[in-house]
Amino acid sequence: MRILFVGDVVGRPGRDALDALLPELRAEHDVDACIVNGENVADGIGITPKLADHMLAGGVDAITLGNHTFRRDVIADYLASSEHVVRPANLSDATPGRGLVVVTAGNGQAVAVVNVLGSLYMEASRSMWEVIDDLVEQARQVTPVVVVDVHAEATSEKIALAYWLDGRVTAVVGTHTHVQTSDCRVLPSGTAAMTDVGMTGPHDSVLGVKHDLAIRRMRTGMPVRFETAAGGVRLEGALITCDRETGKATAIEAIRVPWP
């Protein structure tokens, strides 16, 4: 079976690219399930119930989040009941939502989706290492097909987690840095790995932000209201091929499609 993981969708440009490209990508690559990181869909930061529902109605099966999960107050009650949107599992237990969801792919296969935060700059309530083994065990009780989104700044954390979980999950893919890495590989025991799947949005920018605003903030240290850029829009992600019976990955490749 094939799973498409789409990298961080940023603002309206990213949403428009996803809307336009996802149907043809699903058809072209015979995609059974699509997972999208959506923590930046609302004007570049956070997510709302309306935008989550829009993506789910447009062909997305599960949405992962990250350090901006609760930047929009309206999302809290939504996450408390959602069975398709997963927030980082190593946030406080007092926060609404869940760190593991199980969705049904187009071919009827159950797919478990796990979301965790790294430690560097992420302000997680606890280390991902404290929760990941229990999450994977829970997931594997339901299905052998398990995809982990590690939303982290440090490449070392993402790579280390992939090796730790090799053979126990289908894929470990990284999000958050918005820069697609060229290290797609299947590890020795059958786990597909990619340090960062990239960004779906405007690449003529600084990680999706208008470059002059980002530069002003960096040069002066003064508060600057960021705005989402508009140019160089493309969809980025990873296409994972796996055995639905064992959950073992057989291939992973980077996806990069310009739009329009």
Buried (B, 14 or more C-beta within 10 A) or exposed (E): BBBBBBBBBBBBBBBBBBBBBBEEBBEEBEBBBBBBBBBBBBBBBBBBBEBBBBBBEBBBBBBBBBBBBBBBEEBBEBBEEBEBBBBBBBBEEEBBBBBBBBBEBBEEBBBBBBBBBBBEEBEBBBBBBEBBEEBBEBBBEEBBBBBBBBBBBBBEBBBBBBBBBBEBBBBBBBBBBBBBBEBBBBBEEBBBBBBBBBBBBBBEBBBBBBEEBBEEBEEEEEEBEBBBBBEEBBBBBBBBBBBBEEBBBEEBEBBEBEBE
